[in-house]
Amino acid sequence: MYVHQDSPLRQLLSLLNVLFMTYPRVIDMLRTRTDCGSMSFNTHGSPQHDDGASGERVEQLDAAIERLAAANAIAEVSPVFEVIDAARPLMFDARGLEVLYTRVPALEAAGLFGGSDWNHPQTLVPSLAVRTVRHGDPVATLVECLSQIRLLAVAKGDYSHPSVSAEHAHHFLAQVLAMNLDLVVGDLHEGDRLRPDRLGYAVQYLYHYLLEHLGYENFLEHLVAEVWRILEQRPVQVDGIKQMVTQIAACLNTPDTLVGEVGEDARNLVNAVFGPTAGCREDPGFEVYTERLERMDDAALLQEAIAFAGAMHSTGLVSPYMPGFIRYLRSRWNALIPTALGLSYTGADAFHCYPALIHTLIDEALFAETSQAVYGLAMMLERGILYSPPVAPSLWRQLRLSLCDAAAQKIVAVFGNRRSPECFLLADVLNVLGRPLGVGQGNYPTCQSTRALSMWAFNMPAELLRIVAWAARDDEIVMRFEGNSISSRELGAGLAAEPPVDVDAVSLLTVPHLDRIYFEMGRRSAGRGEDPHKWVNAEFHGDHVGHGFRIAVDVFTGGLKDFEGFIRDFYAAYHPFYNGNIPVINPQPAGIAVTDSATRFLGWHAITIQRLALDPSQVMRVYFFNPNNDSGQDWGQGIVTSTQGNGELYGEASLPVAQFASRLYVFHYDPLEKGEPTDIPSDEVDRAMRLAQESWASGR
């Protein structure tokens, strides 16, 4: 495929030095390697066979691990450098990596990852891991490599970690491997070859090793399926997904006999990003594409518009060519823009009701660097939120907003300077307003703040725009709590010690402020004898939060408290069969006890109950928003959250009511619109209670 020098594909593939030309050689090398798939741990955490790595090096590693464990047992400090120095020589061949693989339990027990982000693998983000392993300092790179070896052991079931499941570990490694696939199928780039202490070669060996364990034969098919699974949730942040699509595009450039059976799904993904229309099918570059547009007649332009809209709505991805097409239509055929955006009658009517606003948004926000904002704009129009009187004036304020230096610096640090900070922020305002259930918290314990952004974008868009304006212009957010004002400027750090970097621009600017305010509201509510969420959630999220409050856990002892009554009250408040068929009027904040596939308790998590309804199989389900970036999870006991195929709207997760109730631990409700708890069938209540008591509630 011919790729023009300035094309999006060429820009994204610039790091791929050789497009899989060495793939046959790699496959042969992988197949002739020592098979380590049957490796297991003995009772001392040592390998049961070790014929590849130097015995002296292995002894040095074991001695370093023992000294680290002894030091941590006394001082609770991790002098990890000695272990890292001992592990480094073992990372340059498969047999050395096997030694490290079998030492995973010993490394964990010794506290290698203690006091760092790696000590909480459930919070690690693939895109950040890629940055660390390819561009981090030597120590961070080696620790990241050891962490990924640990996750491989978890994924294969050879090691059980208390906070991450085998499924989560496998998904994490699949995404990391996809983003580093060039290391496996090509030669090292110059930057990798020149890294100190031959680190680039160590990383390359690691990914050969990971690919062998995870299975290279069907890897592309799994990668394509994973991309589609995530896209079905329509996330706002898709940079990592586009990286994976880039790797898929590279795979498709190899002979078909090496690619395998990937079907049309892979090609549809690649086409959606790099060539969704006849005019840009071979990825000709922006300049050539603009020249082609000028030569097209009206019929050809119509076909381009239909093709762009189809690709965007079928995948949720927007090609960098599409903003240029929309901007071209502004001067030649403005009436075709609703067709290009794929708008229904509702969206097209909103477009024509607010032409000056929409045209200005296009002019100021839609560029190749912000291409996803096209989808955000389309979905915002489809939602009809412009018909709410405060929204259009709020968007005009956003268009004329000047960012303070602190806000501008944050955006430049994360998004670069190819466009202005105001442009990047405006683009993500459209994305969040268009997909309020696609907002994610990134690698930060800020589920409450992210949930609030989603709830405001969904139900109170003008409120969201006001908060964004304050954070961007004033570097401050002010909220009321029980009659008193709380300014984020006067508060210390909340739960997120560092500013987020792997989130949208709206979250980037607002979440640090919101996090501090939420934490302060909790502090002011402490000592009242009940859970602070009872007072905080209504003040923080808005008056539409129900004033009724129910919690399943005693805040002082952690034990269950009237658990049967808790379950019955939830059914009576939310289940249409028992509450008088009253739907969820406004989405309500709630809290769940998250478990892994082995039913181990991982922690408390904030979600939003969106609605309850019968699914296509006539099963009553709870549809909820989970801000953790990927709602498809296995919580054990056969409880697997669904994100598609059971009546979910984009961004929703769902579970049958009893399964959801078994993980619920706190919820709000309207006490004036509630059924009779004693009417709930006992078998339904017993089932939910049993699922809880055999998982997170065990021993409570």
CORKA-V874102 format. One line per field, one symbol per residue. phi: phi as a letter, one per 20 degrees, with the letter a starting at -180 (. if undefined). psi: psi as a letter, one per 30 degrees, with the letter a starting at -180 (. if undefined). A space follows every 10 residues. Layout:
phi->???
psi->???
//
This chain:
phi->.fcfgdfgff ffefeefcfm fdggffgfff fefffdfefb eefdmdfebb ddefffffff ffffffffff fffedlcdfe fffffffgfe edbfffffff gfegffffff ngegmcfffc ffefdgffff fffecffgff ffffffffff fffffenebd dfdbefffff fffffffffd fffedcfffg fffeffllfg fffffgfgff fffenefdff ffffffffff ffelffecgf ffffffffff ffeeggfefn edmfgfffff ffedafcffc geleofffff ffgfefefff fffffffgff fffednddfg ffgffffffg edbgfeggff emeegfffff gffcffffff fffecebgfc gffffgffff fffmffffgf ffgffffffe fdffffffff fffedncfcf gfffffffff ffffcfedfc emebecffff gfgfffffdc gfffffffff ffedlacdce clndecdffe defefefdff cdcffffgee ggffffffff ffffefnenc fgggefffff epffffefbc cecffedmef clffffffff ffedfgfcdn mefffcgdfb cceecefemf fdqebeccee acafegemdf cedcddeenb eecddnlmed fecbncnfeg nedbbggfff ffdfcbbdbe fecbfegfef gfffffffff fffecfefne
psi->kkjlegleee efgffjejig fgeeeeeeee fglkjgfgkl kafgglkfki gelkeeeeee eeeeeeeeee eefefhkjif eeeeeefeff ggleeeeeee efgeeeeeef hegkglfffi fffkkeeeee eeffglleee eeeeeeeeee eeeeefgfkj kfgkleeeee eeeeeeeefg fffegllkle eeegklghee eeeeeefeee eeefjfegee eeeeeeeeee fffilejgee eeeeeeeeee efflkfffea jfafeeeeee eeefiflefg egifleeeee eeeffkleee eeeeeeeeee eefffgkkkf feeeeeeefe feieffeeee fhkaeeeeee effheeeeee eeeffjlefh effeeeeeee eefgfffjef eeeeeeeeeg kkkleeeeee eeeefagfll eeeeeeefee eeeeifggkl fbhkhheeee eeeeeeeefi eeeeeeeeee eeefhkkklk jhfkkkkffg lakbfjelkk fhlleeeeee eeeeeeeeee eeefflggfl kffeeeeeee flffkkfkkk kfkkfefflk jheeeeeeee eeeekfffgg hkljekkkkl kljklafggk kflkkklkje lklklfghkk lkklkjggfj fjljglggjj kkflfhgklk fklllleeee fffkfklllj ffikajeffk keeeeeeeee eefgcfgkf.
//
